[in-house]
Amino acid sequence: MGASVADIARVMMCFFLMLILAGSLSEKVFDQRVSPLWVIAFSSLLAGGSLIFAAVLPTSLSIFAAAASAGFSLGLAGGPQAVLIMNMIEGSLAHLGSSAVLGAVRVFERGGSIIGLLVVGQITGILGYSGAVGMIGIFAILGAGWFVALNMFRRTDTHKKGKS
């Protein structure tokens, strides 16, 4: 998009600084007050929305703001994700053992990162940088919706079984 190497580095540093800041705030702000499910969904929607905004209005400032927002969102979601994983380890996945579940989560995380980079590279080749940023935003919002829908179904299904 015509940015210099220094500009790209500033955006990347802002992303990671916001990730660290939000990660440290997440535990203090959401300590047992809000369901981890809703924090993760909100974070994904915020990240997706900011990326779509940057794709629609591709300026240096909008890309910088989207990177900051995405970093902040991912930082907020880190703690609640760990809570959900630990709840699964202690609940429905207890029979697999904590080492197996944590190992699988780590493999899926790393594999998803690699596949994501390859997919974004292909999308960038087809749609350009703004199009790729917009598609990442759309994927984040769709993923948040799918995550909430699956968890609501699971909770409803579990609730019905408990009443029987």
PyMOL commands that set and color helices and strands:
alter all, ss='L'
color gray80, all
select helices_A, chain A and resi 5-29+36-56+60-90+94-96+98-163
alter helices_A, ss='H'
color red, helices_A
deselect
rebuild
show_as cartoon
